[in-house]
Amino acid sequence: MDPGNHPSEHFRTRMSKFRFAMREKLLVFTNNQSLTLSRWQKNYRCAFNDLYFTYTSLMGSHTFYVLCLPIPVWFGYFETTKDMVYILGYSIYLSGFFKDYWCLPRPRAPPLHRITLSEYTTKEYGAPSSHTANATGVSLLFLYNIWGAEACPVMVQLMLTCLVVFYYMTLVFGRIYCGMHGLLDLASGGIIGVVCFLVRMYFKCGFPNLQIEAHWWFPVFSVGWGLILLFEHVKPIDECPCFQDSVAFMGVVSGIECCDWMGKRFGFTTVYSLEPNCGWQQTVARLVVGLASVVVWKDLISKPLVYSLLIKGMGLKDDRNMAARTRLEATRKEGASKYECPLYIGEPRIDIVGRFVIYAGIPFTVVVCSPIAFSLLHIA
């Protein structure tokens, strides 16, 4: 059922010569890894490690980012959050792009035992590891901010650095322990994380006076650029759900850019901080109200509202039933096996646009709606 495990001929007939040749060269690093990784896994497996690495892997999950990325904004760290969104968003996009381009399998299970709370992630290709890409980029950003803080004592910097390294090792090596990735996956994911961090810092520090967010056309460019990246995304050979994460994060990137533009254009602040004399009650209240706002938008309001606007307001064709019917027919074809990963069918176009808009709405909820609620409740 795992994608990427068909014989080479399955991919040769469906890939360009260059793409197939690259895949064949990279298979050298994945074909014989499972036995070695399974021996390593057995040497270190115990009940505590299973629990620890299973639950710490959630720090690289979709839900974790939805709930935790907004928090720094509510306490005065909008720019830091924007840095993280750029690094995480493009790490997810690039790792998903190369997963779908290379179509490389995860380490085989058995002999490995997959330890995960989400069967969803097991249905993705292996290399690059998006967990590793995210952890690498974010860890470098944390270290950059820690050692760039002049007022921070050296001992505090060293303690924070140790915490970042511990977080990084936990998330990255946990992918091997959980049987989810091999060494090629980690190495390629790490390279993507480094590249995304360096590119973000290059544009932020190399062009400090570049204020393209102030121009009237910037929101159109931001949304257009995000949708172009998604609609021109490489198509995998087998079914692989990682494209959905790319859609979500490109939506978040565009949403936070448009919020930044609104702040500069219309003069409202995107930074909210607690006064020195405010206690823990205000901190907790702000977290509860802010997170509740995000959950209400994401799980209750967004889907019916956005799809109604796209279908009834903008006249977009609802092609979800067509895609579902095509997927069902593919599984009923003569010779199709329920034990075989099916060929890639494709995402409904309205789902790409709808998911993009839904996730673009999260930054608006965090930056625009939540502070209004804070003011009304006197916790701003």
DOVO-585779 format. One line per field, with one value per residue (C-alpha): residue in three letters; y, z negated, x. Coordinates in Angstrom, 2 decimals. Layout:
N
rest = [Ala/...]
v = [Y/...]
w = [Z/...]
u = [X/...]
This chain:
380
rest = [Met/Asp/Pro/Gly/Asn/His/Pro/Ser/Glu/His/Phe/Arg/Thr/Arg/Met/Ser/Lys/Phe/Arg/Phe/Ala/Met/Arg/Glu/Lys/Leu/Leu/Val/Phe/Thr/Asn/Asn/Gln/Ser/Leu/Thr/Leu/Ser/Arg/Trp/Gln/Lys/Asn/Tyr/Arg/Cys/Ala/Phe/Asn/Asp/Leu/Tyr/Phe/Thr/Tyr/Thr/Ser/Leu/Met/Gly/Ser/His/Thr/Phe/Tyr/Val/Leu/Cys/Leu/Pro/Ile/Pro/Val/Trp/Phe/Gly/Tyr/Phe/Glu/Thr/Thr/Lys/Asp/Met/Val/Tyr/Ile/Leu/Gly/Tyr/Ser/Ile/Tyr/Leu/Ser/Gly/Phe/Phe/Lys/Asp/Tyr/Trp/Cys/Leu/Pro/Arg/Pro/Arg/Ala/Pro/Pro/Leu/His/Arg/Ile/Thr/Leu/Ser/Glu/Tyr/Thr/Thr/Lys/Glu/Tyr/Gly/Ala/Pro/Ser/Ser/His/Thr/Ala/Asn/Ala/Thr/Gly/Val/Ser/Leu/Leu/Phe/Leu/Tyr/Asn/Ile/Trp/Gly/Ala/Glu/Ala/Cys/Pro/Val/Met/Val/Gln/Leu/Met/Leu/Thr/Cys/Leu/Val/Val/Phe/Tyr/Tyr/Met/Thr/Leu/Val/Phe/Gly/Arg/Ile/Tyr/Cys/Gly/Met/His/Gly/Leu/Leu/Asp/Leu/Ala/Ser/Gly/Gly/Ile/Ile/Gly/Val/Val/Cys/Phe/Leu/Val/Arg/Met/Tyr/Phe/Lys/Cys/Gly/Phe/Pro/Asn/Leu/Gln/Ile/Glu/Ala/His/Trp/Trp/Phe/Pro/Val/Phe/Ser/Val/Gly/Trp/Gly/Leu/Ile/Leu/Leu/Phe/Glu/His/Val/Lys/Pro/Ile/Asp/Glu/Cys/Pro/Cys/Phe/Gln/Asp/Ser/Val/Ala/Phe/Met/Gly/Val/Val/Ser/Gly/Ile/Glu/Cys/Cys/Asp/Trp/Met/Gly/Lys/Arg/Phe/Gly/Phe/Thr/Thr/Val/Tyr/Ser/Leu/Glu/Pro/Asn/Cys/Gly/Trp/Gln/Gln/Thr/Val/Ala/Arg/Leu/Val/Val/Gly/Leu/Ala/Ser/Val/Val/Val/Trp/Lys/Asp/Leu/Ile/Ser/Lys/Pro/Leu/Val/Tyr/Ser/Leu/Leu/Ile/Lys/Gly/Met/Gly/Leu/Lys/Asp/Asp/Arg/Asn/Met/Ala/Ala/Arg/Thr/Arg/Leu/Glu/Ala/Thr/Arg/Lys/Glu/Gly/Ala/Ser/Lys/Tyr/Glu/Cys/Pro/Leu/Tyr/Ile/Gly/Glu/Pro/Arg/Ile/Asp/Ile/Val/Gly/Arg/Phe/Val/Ile/Tyr/Ala/Gly/Ile/Pro/Phe/Thr/Val/Val/Val/Cys/Ser/Pro/Ile/Ala/Phe/Ser/Leu/Leu/His/Ile/Ala]
v = [0.00/2.38/4.64/4.21/0.41/-0.61/-2.12/0.34/-0.27/1.21/4.52/4.33/4.49/7.42/9.64/11.72/10.19/12.69/12.26/8.46/8.46/10.64/8.32/5.25/6.82/7.79/4.30/3.07/4.84/3.49/-0.10/-1.67/0.55/-1.27/-4.17/-1.88/0.55/-2.26/-3.63/-0.14/0.26/-3.05/-2.15/0.99/0.09/0.23/1.39/4.81/5.54/4.48/6.95/9.71/9.66/9.04/12.10/14.39/13.71/15.73/18.84/18.50/17.83/19.87/20.44/21.54/24.34/25.49/25.86/26.98/29.28/32.02/32.25/34.49/37.07/37.67/38.51/40.90/38.63/39.14/39.39/36.20/34.41/35.71/34.34/30.95/30.92/31.62/28.98/26.33/27.10/26.78/23.82/21.99/22.99/21.99/18.73/17.86/18.83/16.57/13.76/13.81/14.31/11.48/9.07/7.31/4.76/4.97/2.27/-0.99/-2.17/-5.01/-5.44/-1.97/-1.30/1.99/3.88/6.69/8.23/9.15/6.62/9.64/10.21/6.58/7.13/9.68/9.09/9.02/11.56/14.37/14.31/17.30/16.91/17.29/20.23/22.04/21.25/22.37/25.69/26.58/25.53/27.74/30.64/30.10/29.98/33.10/35.01/33.63/34.61/37.87/39.08/41.38/41.91/38.18/36.80/34.21/31.51/31.99/31.80/28.54/27.04/28.04/26.64/23.30/23.26/23.95/21.19/18.79/19.65/19.16/15.80/14.57/15.44/14.32/11.08/10.23/9.77/6.87/5.42/5.49/3.71/6.60/7.74/6.74/8.63/10.00/11.37/13.16/14.52/15.90/17.34/19.02/20.63/22.04/23.48/25.16/26.61/28.02/29.62/31.17/32.53/34.09/35.71/36.89/38.82/40.06/41.24/41.96/44.24/45.92/48.82/46.65/47.44/45.67/44.97/48.67/48.57/48.22/45.24/43.13/41.08/40.17/39.13/37.13/35.17/34.69/33.47/30.97/29.55/29.34/27.31/24.95/24.50/23.98/21.51/18.29/15.36/12.19/8.76/7.09/8.56/10.72/13.16/15.47/18.00/18.93/20.25/22.35/23.90/24.68/26.31/28.32/29.66/30.63/32.35/34.38/35.16/36.55/38.59/40.12/40.88/42.60/44.60/45.65/46.79/48.93/50.21/51.08/51.82/49.21/47.39/43.72/43.53/43.12/42.82/42.45/45.36/44.70/44.87/42.32/38.97/35.37/35.72/38.02/35.70/32.68/34.64/35.79/32.22/30.81/33.49/33.46/29.68/29.47/32.00/29.89/26.67/28.31/29.61/26.43/23.80/25.55/28.60/28.37/25.38/26.13/29.86/29.56/26.87/28.77/31.91/30.00/28.07/30.47/33.80/33.28/30.56/28.05/24.53/22.03/19.13/17.21/14.54/14.03/13.40/11.03/9.10/8.83/7.54/4.97/3.75/3.37/1.03/-1.07/-1.56/-5.11/-6.18/-3.42/-4.68/-3.36/-4.14/-1.90/1.86/3.32/5.69/9.41/10.71/14.40/16.96/18.71/22.25/23.74/21.91/23.50/26.99/26.34/24.90/27.76/30.37/28.55/28.52/32.07/32.96/31.71/34.67/37.06/35.43/35.73/39.23/41.01/39.21/38.00/41.46/42.85/40.18/41.01/44.67/43.89/41.60/44.10/41.71/43.66]
w = [0.00/-0.49/2.47/4.20/3.88/7.39/9.72/11.72/14.90/13.20/12.95/16.19/18.33/16.39/15.81/18.03/18.71/16.45/13.61/13.81/14.01/10.88/9.05/10.00/8.67/5.38/4.96/4.27/0.90/0.04/1.35/-1.31/-4.30/-5.93/-7.53/-9.00/-10.32/-11.80/-13.70/-15.06/-16.00/-17.88/-19.85/-21.26/-21.48/-24.85/-26.16/-27.26/-23.92/-22.04/-23.99/-23.90/-20.17/-19.23/-21.03/-20.33/-16.62/-16.96/-17.16/-13.40/-12.73/-10.94/-14.07/-16.15/-13.70/-13.45/-17.25/-18.15/-15.35/-16.24/-19.91/-19.48/-17.57/-20.58/-22.73/-20.46/-18.12/-14.76/-12.81/-14.37/-13.50/-9.94/-9.69/-10.92/-8.51/-5.55/-6.58/-7.47/-4.47/-1.86/-3.68/-3.46/0.17/1.30/-0.66/0.78/4.28/4.18/2.55/5.48/8.02/6.84/5.69/3.32/0.82/-2.93/-4.71/-4.45/-7.27/-8.03/-8.93/-10.51/-12.88/-12.17/-15.36/-14.61/-15.73/-12.17/-9.38/-7.08/-7.16/-6.24/-2.89/-1.79/0.09/-1.93/-0.87/-1.81/-5.41/-5.99/-9.80/-9.34/-6.95/-9.41/-12.45/-10.68/-9.48/-12.76/-14.89/-12.83/-13.25/-17.03/-17.26/-15.08/-17.41/-20.60/-19.71/-18.12/-21.35/-22.81/-26.13/-26.82/-29.29/-27.86/-30.31/-29.24/-25.60/-26.27/-28.08/-25.27/-22.70/-24.53/-24.46/-20.72/-20.05/-22.22/-20.32/-17.00/-17.90/-19.30/-16.21/-13.63/-15.13/-16.22/-12.54/-12.34/-15.69/-14.56/-11.32/-9.19/-7.43/-6.38/-6.18/-2.66/-3.83/-6.78/-4.76/-1.95/-4.45/-6.36/-3.17/-2.37/-5.89/-5.62/-2.19/-3.35/-6.40/-4.38/-1.69/-4.30/-6.16/-2.88/-1.84/-5.36/-6.21/-2.71/-1.72/-4.96/-3.11/-0.62/-1.38/1.38/-1.13/-0.97/2.72/3.69/5.96/3.30/2.14/5.78/6.30/3.05/3.77/7.45/6.62/4.07/6.45/9.33/7.15/6.26/9.71/11.23/8.51/9.88/10.11/8.22/9.83/6.94/4.56/1.98/-0.38/-1.16/1.45/-0.94/-3.47/-0.73/0.09/-3.59/-4.21/-0.98/-2.14/-5.51/-3.81/-1.59/-4.52/-6.75/-3.84/-3.20/-6.93/-6.92/-3.85/-5.56/-8.61/-6.56/-4.23/-6.76/-9.79/-12.30/-14.38/-13.88/-17.19/-20.53/-23.74/-27.41/-29.70/-32.38/-35.19/-33.61/-35.38/-34.33/-34.18/-31.17/-29.54/-29.96/-28.86/-25.70/-24.88/-25.48/-23.46/-20.64/-20.25/-20.46/-17.62/-15.46/-16.17/-15.48/-12.12/-11.10/-12.22/-12.26/-10.02/-7.23/-5.11/-4.56/-4.18/-1.76/0.46/0.64/1.75/4.34/5.82/5.47/5.29/7.81/9.94/9.62/10.71/7.87/9.17/5.88/6.84/10.19/8.51/5.98/8.78/10.74/7.64/7.01/10.62/10.44/7.45/9.28/12.45/13.51/11.92/9.30/5.88/2.51/1.36/3.98/3.80/6.60/9.29/8.63/9.52/8.82/6.44/7.23/8.33/6.05/3.09/3.88/3.98/1.02/-1.23/-0.26/-1.26/-4.49/-5.68/-4.50/-6.88/-9.90/-9.91/-9.52/-12.54/-14.52/-13.48/-12.87/-14.62/-17.83/-18.88/-18.44/-20.82/-23.21/-23.25/-23.83/-26.73/-28.09/-27.75/-24.99]
u = [0.00/2.95/3.75/7.10/7.35/6.34/8.97/11.10/9.11/6.06/7.92/9.93/6.80/5.34/8.39/10.63/14.05/15.83/13.35/13.54/17.35/17.54/15.16/17.19/20.40/18.75/17.26/20.79/20.54/17.08/16.95/19.13/18.44/15.54/17.45/20.12/17.51/15.42/18.43/19.12/15.46/15.37/18.48/16.87/13.20/11.49/8.13/9.41/11.11/7.98/5.86/8.47/9.20/5.57/4.28/7.24/6.73/3.53/5.75/6.11/2.44/-0.17/-2.31/0.69/1.53/-2.09/-2.32/1.21/2.36/-0.19/0.89/3.99/1.91/-0.32/2.70/4.55/6.55/4.87/8.14/9.49/6.26/6.47/10.03/8.83/5.89/8.18/10.71/8.12/5.89/8.61/10.21/6.89/6.42/9.93/9.98/6.55/7.67/10.73/8.77/6.38/9.19/11.44/8.69/11.08/9.72/9.91/11.95/10.02/7.77/8.39/11.25/10.85/8.00/6.22/5.42/2.99/-0.28/-1.19/-1.68/-1.94/1.83/2.62/0.89/3.51/6.74/9.96/12.60/12.93/11.73/9.44/9.89/13.64/13.28/11.02/13.16/16.34/14.95/13.23/16.24/18.55/16.11/15.98/19.77/20.06/17.70/19.26/22.81/21.69/20.08/22.74/20.96/20.71/23.35/25.72/24.60/20.99/22.05/23.90/20.89/18.53/20.97/20.98/17.19/17.14/19.69/17.68/14.49/16.28/17.81/14.51/12.51/15.07/16.36/12.85/12.00/14.47/13.38/9.73/10.62/9.38/12.56/16.06/19.34/18.74/15.39/17.00/19.94/17.76/15.27/18.09/19.43/15.97/15.68/19.09/18.27/14.92/16.53/19.37/17.06/14.75/17.67/19.25/16.16/15.39/18.92/20.25/17.37/16.21/14.58/12.70/9.05/7.15/4.36/3.48/2.41/-1.26/-0.58/1.16/-1.90/-2.68/0.92/0.99/-2.20/-1.27/2.24/0.90/-1.72/0.79/3.16/0.31/-1.19/2.29/3.29/4.79/2.35/3.34/2.99/1.18/-1.37/0.42/-1.35/1.60/0.39/-2.43/0.10/1.71/-1.68/-2.29/1.07/1.06/-2.30/-0.82/2.15/-0.17/-2.47/0.28/1.68/-1.75/-2.15/1.25/0.15/-3.09/-1.17/1.22/-1.49/-4.18/-2.03/-3.19/-0.62/0.21/2.07/0.33/2.31/1.50/2.21/4.85/2.28/-0.07/-0.28/-0.67/-4.47/-4.21/-1.69/-3.97/-7.05/-5.32/-4.25/-7.73/-9.54/-6.97/-6.84/-10.63/-10.86/-8.53/-10.45/-13.82/-12.58/-10.77/-13.29/-16.68/-16.93/-14.37/-15.38/-19.10/-18.38/-15.46/-17.00/-20.30/-18.44/-16.38/-19.31/-22.25/-20.46/-17.62/-19.20/-16.36/-17.19/-17.52/-15.43/-15.15/-17.70/-16.00/-12.64/-14.21/-15.94/-12.68/-10.89/-13.62/-13.53/-9.75/-10.06/-12.70/-10.69/-9.98/-6.71/-6.72/-5.73/-6.80/-3.24/-1.65/-1.12/-3.28/-2.07/-2.38/-5.83/-5.38/-6.83/-10.13/-9.28/-11.90/-10.32/-6.95/-8.46/-10.76/-8.05/-5.73/-8.34/-9.28/-5.68/-5.08/-7.92/-5.96/-3.50/-6.45/-8.07/-4.83/-3.76/-7.08/-9.95/-8.30/-7.00/-10.53/-11.76/-8.89/-9.96/-13.62/-12.69/-10.13/-7.19/-5.41]
